[in-house]
Amino acid sequence: MSEEDRFSLEDKLRFSDLYLKKAESILRELDDLYEKGFFLNLCNRAYYAVFNMSKSLLILYGKDPHTHKGVKHLLHTILPDEKEIHKLLRDLEHYRSIADYDLVMDDDISHEEALEVKEKAKRYMEIAKEIRDGLVRSIARQ
């Protein structure tokens, strides 16, 4: 049995929807984190919003990677022409890494950088949702 066959159509849609809801829930936090000046948390949460959105897409292809590296690899493999989402994911992963692992504080990230991170996460979600909507329509016809 191939990995794609592990999931029924219903499972793919259900799990994709759960990842989407998680991503959207995290995305809603970003404005509040920005307004409160919690820029490190914003960088972390922005990345995890797009990480979960990525999983929402990949599960529709029957893929369920368990690592960050696996998500990136499969996105490149399955959606090689989606250059913008690959760049956005890479940028957001970079900011998350700084926020989580470097010796920085909230005020080490400028308002402009935090706003950029927030907007990149929103842009990623827009693009990924368009792709997801097309996949869901395609799956629904099967």
WOKA-V142349 format. One record per residue. RES is the residue in one small letter. NEAR is the number of other ideal C-beta (glycine too) atoms within 8 Angstrom. D_LAST is the distance of its C-alpha to the last C-alpha in Angstrom with 1 decimal. Layout:
res | near | d_last
RES | NEAR | D_LAST
RES | NEAR | D_LAST
//
This chain:
res | near | d_last
m | 3 | 19.6
s | 6 | 18.6
e | 7 | 18.4
e | 8 | 14.7
d | 7 | 14.2
r | 8 | 16.6
f | 11 | 14.2
s | 5 | 11.5
l | 8 | 8.6
e | 6 | 11.2
d | 8 | 13.9
k | 13 | 12.6
l | 11 | 12.3
r | 8 | 15.6
f | 11 | 17.5
s | 14 | 16.6
d | 9 | 17.8
l | 8 | 20.9
y | 13 | 21.8
l | 13 | 21.4
k | 8 | 23.7
k | 9 | 26.1
a | 15 | 26.2
e | 10 | 26.8
s | 8 | 29.5
i | 12 | 31.3
l | 12 | 31.1
r | 7 | 32.9
e | 9 | 35.8
l | 15 | 36.6
d | 8 | 38.6
d | 7 | 40.7
l | 12 | 41.4
y | 13 | 42.4
e | 6 | 44.7
k | 6 | 46.4
g | 7 | 46.8
f | 9 | 44.9
f | 15 | 43.7
l | 12 | 43.3
n | 9 | 40.9
l | 14 | 39.1
c | 16 | 38.5
n | 11 | 37.3
r | 12 | 34.9
a | 17 | 33.6
y | 13 | 32.6
y | 10 | 30.9
a | 16 | 29.0
v | 16 | 27.4
f | 11 | 27.1
n | 13 | 25.0
m | 16 | 22.9
s | 12 | 22.5
k | 12 | 21.3
s | 15 | 18.8
l | 16 | 17.3
l | 14 | 17.7
i | 14 | 16.1
l | 13 | 12.7
y | 10 | 13.4
g | 12 | 14.5
k | 10 | 18.0
d | 11 | 20.7
p | 10 | 24.0
h | 4 | 27.1
t | 6 | 29.5
h | 7 | 30.1
k | 6 | 30.6
g | 9 | 27.3
v | 13 | 25.5
k | 12 | 27.4
h | 9 | 26.8
l | 12 | 23.1
l | 15 | 22.9
h | 9 | 25.1
t | 7 | 23.1
i | 10 | 19.6
l | 11 | 20.9
p | 6 | 24.1
d | 4 | 24.5
e | 10 | 24.4
k | 6 | 28.2
e | 8 | 28.9
i | 12 | 26.9
h | 12 | 28.5
k | 8 | 31.9
l | 14 | 31.4
l | 13 | 30.3
r | 9 | 33.3
d | 9 | 35.7
l | 16 | 34.7
e | 11 | 34.9
h | 8 | 38.4
y | 14 | 39.5
r | 13 | 38.3
s | 9 | 40.2
i | 11 | 43.3
a | 14 | 43.0
d | 8 | 42.4
y | 5 | 44.7
d | 7 | 47.4
l | 2 | 50.6
v | 8 | 49.7
m | 5 | 50.0
d | 8 | 48.3
d | 6 | 51.1
d | 5 | 50.5
i | 13 | 47.2
s | 5 | 48.1
h | 5 | 46.7
e | 6 | 45.3
e | 10 | 43.5
a | 13 | 42.1
l | 9 | 40.9
e | 8 | 39.4
v | 14 | 37.5
k | 13 | 36.2
e | 8 | 35.1
k | 12 | 33.4
a | 16 | 31.4
k | 10 | 30.4
r | 10 | 29.5
y | 15 | 27.3
m | 14 | 25.5
e | 8 | 25.0
i | 12 | 23.6
a | 14 | 21.3
k | 10 | 20.0
e | 8 | 19.2
i | 11 | 17.3
r | 14 | 15.5
d | 8 | 14.7
g | 8 | 13.0
l | 11 | 11.0
v | 11 | 10.1
r | 8 | 9.1
s | 8 | 6.9
i | 11 | 5.3
a | 6 | 5.5
r | 5 | 3.8
q | 5 | 0.0
//
